[in-house]
Amino acid sequence: MNRNSDCDDENTQCNGIDDISPDQGHTIPILKKILDLSTKLQDLKHRHIALSDEVKLTTNSFPDPNFLKSFQLLGSEYELLKRKYLHESSERMRLYNEVIELKGNIRVFCRCRPLSENEIANGTASVINFESSHDNELQVICSDTSKKQFKFDFVFKPEDNQEVVFAQTKPIVTSVMDGYNVCIFAYGQTGTGKTFTMEGTPEHRGVNYRTLDELFRISEERRGTMKYELLVSMLEVYNEKIRDLLADSSTQPTRKLEIKQAVDGTHEVPGLVEAPVYGIEDVWGMLKSGNRARSVGSTCANELSSRSHCLLRVTVMGENLLSSQRTRSHLWLVDLAGSERVGRTEVEGERLKESQFINKSLSALGDVISALASKSAHIPYRNSRLTHILQSSLGGDCKTLMIVQVSPSARDLGETLCSLNFATRVRGIESGPARKQMDLTELFKCKQMVEKLKHDDKETKKLQDNMQTLQLRLAAKEHICRTLQEKVRDLESQIAEERKTRLKQEGRSLATASALVSSKKAAVQKAVTEKKPPLGPSKFRMPLRRISNFLPSSSPLPSKKRVGTSSMAPASAHGKENIARTTSNIEKAEGLSRPRRRVSIAVRAPAPSTAQLLQPRRRVSIAAIRLDTSYITTPLRASASGFNGGSNIMEEPCQQSSIRSRKARYSRLFGPLPELRALNENTPIATSKFMGSPMQADSRVAKHPTLVALQRKPLLWSPLKLRGLKNNRRTLVLPSRPSIEM
Ligand SMILES: Nc1ncnc2c1ncn2[C@@H]1O[C@H](COP(=O)(O)OP(=O)(O)OP(=O)(O)O)[C@@H](O)[C@H]1O
């Protein structure tokens, strides 16, 4: 369509050129073209919008429910397959281990090196026949007539290269990735290719390098389900001493290393360098530096003879990402020093000493193998450093592979036979099933953590219990506190009420008393004015002649009430005692001296004058109490009876008759007049008011009213004063100012 329109445009253009003038012929077609192009642009814009809408619709319709469903199904299928894969791989591992166990956890391979150039040049014949090697057998031609047959788990011919050797070794070494301890050691006469098999050369890498390469490959392969960490250590046992081959001897002195048994039962060498490796490049560099540090020397059998046992240890720490199961296993790759006949190798001096140590340790290894083979109760692992360090990886629950190296040379026949016999013994060992090595360090840590958690839980529970108890106690105390506060508030309001009431009562009492006093005064004044002259000064005072009682018939506070009030004195021990004593004494005195009397005496002065008449008249209150004479203490006998004051009057009973007679005399002298007696009998006065007076004891004795009046010690009766007494914790009976009113 566009093409047509373009053609149309072109036609139009052609036509236009024909119709218009030469001046307009350039402008109009261009304008037309611009218009056409604008229209086309508009069309294109519309189409773009339409297409964009279409695309939008497609994008929005992308999360189709069916698609989502299928996506979810695929996800669940993936999970299922993953689980199945894990199950299958674990099953494969189990079956694989079963096969290894059926084959025997201690396996023996035999490898024969090729004849060296020198041997070939010397025309040395091979004494080993490999015709039946396909059956893992070899024949040693001892002589023309005798051949000795040996059978191993695998026999490598001289032409078998390193790859073939590792292909057979690989299934065992890779068990370390499944958590099994593995030990591979090369054993044989010196110069038979042990180092060549284990270490190899850069061109012909040995078991060590290939094993680590394989471990890294497996680690990468199991990346989704397992997480591995590889640590490498390298040490040598030289003359029964352990030497760290990875330690930097240039910066730090060579440390003496010892074998220790760890908590989890494994044998460790504390202080040994454990270098983490993350790739084969790291391993190769490490192996090279370790091998450089190794003790080597030249013997007539081998130019670069290993004079020590070299041990490469690979620690594999695995964690199953699905089950979180952790494993920690060791792979020992051991290149033993060569067994040699001292006489034959013609060594002496330091080399001889080295050879003796080497032979001794190899002999110890032979003893351990023999003990394991014969299932002896005691395995002499500790007879040498070599067997001691390999204790966890030799026999028992680990996988062991021995590669016995032999020489095909007729000159080495004797050593070859020795090595093959030894290897045969090793192969005869029936070990139990290998056991997966769980990471016991982690387990131990977990156990410790569990124990700590349990302990912490207990402590937390205890603390929680304590806290709850304390909270309960606190709540109870708060409750008590609130109750007490409420009580205090109630008591305060009660006290305030009582105070008000008392003030009112006091006010009323005072009013009553003042009214009485004023009326009494008026009466007395009247009586005195009518009958008696006013009292003169004391020195001119005449003896009393007449006594009149102007006290009201009833006291504002009855005596019983006052006694009761006194019992409300403060409850101190001393106060209580005093009050009790006083009360009992008062009761006793009341019983003896009833009726109580109070006498008011008005005395007129002897020389009445006009001025004296205007003087205030004096009133004297006299108390006469009938008391048991035995309780009386007079001033005269106060010293004899230990008189100390009013409060002690009744404490010492008077028992002596002489004192009684004196008392009778005093009674006659100071006894009240007969007319006063009559008055006293009708005057109800509180006995307690006069308690403590030395003359109050007996009404019969109180003969002299003036003396009685002067020695009277009145009691306070005002409620206010009583309250004051109460507050001051004073006894009810108190010596006070004489109530003689002037
Ligand atoms: N399978 C083999 N193929 C080729 N060369 C070999 C093989 N085995 C050993 N050799 C060679 O034999 C020589 C001695 O080998 P090697 O040093 O490994 O013996 P060794 O048992 O470790 O001796 P020593 O116990 O004295 O250390 C080396 O030069 C090595 O290259």
The ligand as a MOL file (V3000), in Angstrom:
LIG
                    3D

  0  0  0     0  0            999 V3000
M  V30 BEGIN CTAB
M  V30 COUNTS 31 33 0 0 0
M  V30 BEGIN ATOM
M  V30 1 N 56.3980 -46.5900 37.6290 0
M  V30 2 C 57.4860 -45.8760 37.3480 0
M  V30 3 N 57.6500 -45.4260 36.0920 0
M  V30 4 C 58.7150 -44.7320 35.7820 0
M  V30 5 N 59.7220 -44.4320 36.6330 0
M  V30 6 C 59.6150 -44.8550 37.9080 0
M  V30 7 C 58.4830 -45.6070 38.3150 0
M  V30 8 N 58.6710 -45.8870 39.6020 0
M  V30 9 C 59.8360 -45.3260 39.9930 0
M  V30 10 N 60.4040 -44.7110 38.9760 0
M  V30 11 C 61.6580 -44.0200 39.0700 0
M  V30 12 O 62.4600 -44.6950 39.9950 0
M  V30 13 C 63.2740 -43.7900 40.6990 0
M  V30 14 C 63.1140 -43.9980 42.1760 0
M  V30 15 O 61.8520 -43.7760 42.5080 0
M  V30 16 P 61.4390 -43.1360 43.9050 0
M  V30 17 O 62.3770 -42.1330 44.3180 0
M  V30 18 O 60.0420 -42.7870 43.7840 0
M  V30 19 O 61.6380 -44.4230 44.8060 0
M  V30 20 P 61.3070 -44.4460 46.3820 0
M  V30 21 O 60.7100 -45.7430 46.6450 0
M  V30 22 O 60.5640 -43.2970 46.7700 0
M  V30 23 O 62.7750 -44.4400 46.9940 0
M  V30 24 P 63.1150 -43.9460 48.5100 0
M  V30 25 O 62.4390 -44.8630 49.3950 0
M  V30 26 O 64.5700 -44.0890 48.5660 0
M  V30 27 O 62.6250 -42.5980 48.5800 0
M  V30 28 C 62.8620 -42.4330 40.3130 0
M  V30 29 O 63.7740 -41.9000 39.4090 0
M  V30 30 C 61.5480 -42.6320 39.6140 0
M  V30 31 O 61.3770 -41.7270 38.5290 0
M  V30 END ATOM
M  V30 BEGIN BOND
M  V30 1 1 1 2
M  V30 2 1 2 3
M  V30 3 2 2 7
M  V30 4 2 3 4
M  V30 5 1 4 5
M  V30 6 2 5 6
M  V30 7 1 6 7
M  V30 8 1 6 10
M  V30 9 1 7 8
M  V30 10 2 8 9
M  V30 11 1 9 10
M  V30 12 1 10 11
M  V30 13 1 11 12
M  V30 14 1 11 30
M  V30 15 1 12 13
M  V30 16 1 13 14
M  V30 17 1 13 28
M  V30 18 1 14 15
M  V30 19 1 15 16
M  V30 20 2 16 17
M  V30 21 1 16 18
M  V30 22 1 16 19
M  V30 23 1 19 20
M  V30 24 2 20 21
M  V30 25 1 20 22
M  V30 26 1 20 23
M  V30 27 1 23 24
M  V30 28 2 24 25
M  V30 29 1 24 26
M  V30 30 1 24 27
M  V30 31 1 28 29
M  V30 32 1 28 30
M  V30 33 1 30 31
M  V30 END BOND
M  V30 END CTAB
M  END
